[in-house]
């Protein structure tokens, strides 16, 4: 893969983000409208994006790679979560700080940033690996992370989000060789393709709602960025080297795991009053630094994977 292509896609992504930032600053999209668009994106458009991949022919090799990807993502996110909780407990961090930092370090922005980027770089196969990311993300977030935010008990029903149900529907269709009729596929793909501009515009609006100078004064954001953008993807890269997958598929999984902090962390931090300022600043700082960290991680991945 040409590094010029990677840099071009990063530029495209940040152009979309700039459009969102401009819309936020001009008042075209206010915070309430941004929240509505976020829900629209995650609950309606994302499921269509997932189901649009039913046109693929995966085969036994593809399902084996999907299983490996789920295992690697579970190992990476689960290891990051366990390590964060242990380290923060050793340093006697207070509960809300521990909950916020654990979520920021553990969960990458696979959907709003990773999916449009991977689709541009790797094509339709990116949706399949996004399914792997969604399964692991939702299981860990709603069974372990949410009780950290709320102080409550595990709620298994919370895992059954619309995107998760769409993911399992897609896997069933691929396993059974079921495809949408041509007119339906056109509609599903057209709606699903909206994920790229809309999700990135939402990130831009979020940027516009914050004081960027305050971000750089928050010391914890540098630690979060170093772990989320660099250390965790590096460890994942070393694990991927030993996996029986095509180099291109390894790189796609790596890009998902190299994504900056998930915006979902900020959403639930605000709802539960769990250090919302720290979460918002960390998500935005990690996203800004992604323009630097991604080319570094991809270049290292290409070298190690023999691309």
PAVEXNU-364520 format. One record per residue (C-alpha): x, y, z; residue in one letter. Coordinates in pm, whole numbers, padded with zeros to 5 digits, always signed. Layout:
<sites>
XYZA/...
</sites>
This chain:
<sites>
+00000+00000+00000X/+00140+00338-00101X/+00203+00579+00185X/+00078+00852-00049X/-00261+00679-00049X/-00261+00666+00331X/-00174+01036+00358X/-00438+01124+00099X/-00704+00938+00297X/-00596+01110+00618X/-00629+01443+00436X/-00977+01347+00311X/-01079+01249+00664X/-00964+01576+00814X/-01134+01772+00535X/-01463+01610+00641X/-01376+01690+01004X/-01303+02051+00903X/-01648+02076+00744X/-01801+01958+01073X/-01588+02201+01275X/-01697+02487+01049X/-02063+02385+01078X/-02029+02380+01458X/-01855+02717+01480X/-02111+02880+01250X/-02400+02737+01451X/-02530+02529+01159X/-02512+02222+01384X/-02559+02287+01757X/-02481+02039+02039X/-02838+01906+02052X/-02842+01847+01678X/-02502+01678+01703X/-02639+01435+01962X/-02931+01358+01731X/-02696+01301+01436X/-02481+01071+01652X/-02784+00859+01735X/-02894+00860+01371X/-02548+00750+01262X/-02509+00470+01516X/-02866+00339+01526X/-02972+00370+01161X/-02689+00430+00916X/-02429+00200+01076X/-02659-00107+01060X/-02710-00039+00688X/-02333-00009+00645X/-02289-00347+00811X/-02566-00518+00616X/-02437-00378+00285X/-02146-00624+00314X/-02384-00915+00251X/-02277-00893-00114X/-01936-01036-00021X/-01830-01395-00080X/-01633-01476+00235X/-01568-01851+00231X/-01402-02069+00492X/-01074-01872+00479X/-01257-01546+00539X/-01444-01683+00840X/-01119-01819+00980X/-00961-01474+00947X/-01270-01319+01108X/-01237-01558+01404X/-00869-01470+01439X/-00955-01098+01423X/-01213-01137+01701X/-00954-01317+01914X/-00687-01053+01855X/-00925-00767+01927X/-01048-00939+02243X/-00689-00998+02355X/-00584-00639+02276X/-00884-00455+02422X/-00920-00697+02713X/-00550-00674+02791X/-00559-00295+02773X/-00857-00288+03008X/-00703-00530+03260X/-00369-00350+03252X/-00532-00009+03298X/-00744-00123+03592X/-00446-00290+03760X/-00211+00006+03712X/-00466+00263+03829X/-00548+00051+04133X/-00177+00029+04223X/-00161+00410+04216X/-00485+00432+04421X/-00668+00638+04157X/-01015+00749+04262X/-01307+00558+04110X/-01425+00810+03851X/-01073+00883+03728X/-01009+00508+03701X/-01331+00453+03506X/-01257+00739+03265X/-00894+00643+03202X/-00977+00275+03154X/-01234+00354+02887X/-01011+00606+02710X/-00716+00367+02693X/-00914+00052+02607X/-01165+00147+02341X/-01072+00270+01990X/-01302+00472+01766X/-01365+00177+01533X/-01698+00297+01394X/-01694+00674+01343X/-01330+00690+01233X/-01196+00339+01176X/-01471+00215+00946X/-01467+00500+00690X/-01086+00498+00691X/-01058+00120+00646X/-01323+00119+00375X/-01119+00374+00181X/-00792+00185+00232X/-00903-00180+00215X/-01243-00189+00044X/-01542-00403+00139X/-01345-00642+00363X/-01320-00354+00612X/-01687-00401+00703X/-01622-00765+00797X/-01345-00671+01036X/-01557-00389+01173X/-01800-00663+01275X/-01520-00825+01475X/-01444-00492+01639X/-01812-00426+01717X/-01860-00765+01884X/-01559-00726+02113X/-01621-00356+02178X/-01985-00400+02279X/-01923-00705+02499X/-01642-00536+02694X/-01801-00191+02705X/-02147-00290+02823X/-02048-00576+03058X/-01738-00429+03227X/-01697-00060+03138X/-02056+00052+03198X/-02061-00075+03561X/-01738+00123+03612X/-01919+00435+03489X/-02241+00379+03681X/-02131+00179+03982X/-02412-00062+03895X/-02435-00425+03792X/-02370-00593+03459X/-02662-00562+03217X/-02631-00826+02945X/-02930-00683+02756X/-02731-00366+02692X/-02506-00562+02454X/-02796-00614+02215X/-02767-00283+02034X/-02899-00235+01681X/-02546-00249+01528X/-02473-00570+01722X/-02792-00733+01594X/-02706-00618+01241X/-02360-00772+01285X/-02502-01112+01375X/-02753-01088+01089X/-02467-01018+00845X/-02263-01312+00974X/-02564-01541+00929X/-02621-01414+00573X/-02255-01464+00483X/-02248-01815+00634X/-02564-01917+00447X/-02468-01744+00122X/-02775-01517+00132X/-02758-01193-00068X/-02993-00899-00101X/-03189-00866-00426X/-03022-00607-00649X/-03268-00320-00577X/-03247-00382-00201X/-02867-00400-00216X/-02863-00062-00390X/-03073+00097-00115X/-02878-00069+00168X/-02541+00031+00017X/-02654+00387-00055X/-02771+00446+00301X/-02467+00266+00442X/-02228+00486+00243X/-02349+00788+00441X/-02146+00664+00740X/-01823+00817+00611X/-01915+01186+00572X/-02166+01198+00856X/-01951+01029+01121X/-01652+01250+01039X/-01864+01567+01034X/-01989+01471+01383X/-01628+01448+01505X/-01564+01793+01359X/-01865+01938+01539X/-01735+01789+01865X/-01401+01960+01805X/-01575+02294+01754X/-01754+02264+02089X/-01431+02256+02288X/-01153+02496+02379X/-00856+02347+02198X/-00605+02536+02411X/-00747+02370+02724X/-00680+02029+02571X/-00304+02085+02566X/-00301+02194+02932X/-00455+01864+03050X/-00157+01644+03147X/-00345+01314+03142X/-00428+01345+02770X/-00062+01290+02680X/-00055+00959+02865X/-00383+00850+02706X/-00258+00940+02359X/+00075+00760+02406X/-00100+00441+02515X/-00404+00452+02286X/-00233+00576+01967X/+00110+00412+01995X/+00173+00147+02262X/-00143-00063+02225X/-00124-00077+01841X/+00246-00171+01867X/+00167-00463+02097X/-00118-00568+01865X/+00121-00552+01570X/+00357-00798+01738X/+00070-01040+01800X/-00056-01005+01442X/+00286-01099+01303X/+00236-01459+01417X/-00121-01493+01288X/-00209-01700+00976X/-00377-01413+00791X/-00307-01227+00469X/-00083-00925+00523X/-00354-00690+00396X/-00607-00831+00644X/-00356-00799+00929X/-00304-00435+00840X/-00679-00371+00834X/-00721-00519+01183X/-00422-00316+01301X/-00571+00011+01174X/-00891-00056+01371X/-00688-00116+01687X/-00476+00194+01621X/-00775+00428+01613X/-00797+00711+01869X/-01021+00708+02177X/-01385+00617+02117X/-01639+00900+02117X/-01873+00669+02311X/-01650+00723+02614X/-01730+01094+02614X/-02103+01031+02567X/-02130+00803+02871X/-01885+01011+03076X/-02120+01309+03033X/-02428+01102+03117X/-02271+00959+03435X/-02064+01266+03534X/-01743+01062+03514X/-01471+01320+03451X/-01643+01444+03130X/-01390+01723+03067X/-01098+01480+03083X/-01276+01236+02852X/-01372+01500+02596X/-01022+01649+02588X/-00855+01308+02565X/-01079+01195+02278X/-01012+01514+02085X/-00636+01517+02153X/-00608+01151+02054X/-00804+01222+01735X/-00583+01519+01641X/-00265+01314+01702X/-00408+01032+01489X/-00288+01221+01181X/+00067+01156+01303X/+00032+00817+01471X/-00155+00640+01189X/+00116+00676+00918X/+00377+00560+01170X/+00175+00251+01266X/+00088+00165+00905X/+00451+00202+00793X/+00567-00024+01076X/+00290-00275+00999X/+00381-00289+00631X/+00744-00352+00722X/+00668-00628+00974X/+00395-00793+00765X/+00610-00796+00452X/+00390-00574+00237X/
</sites>
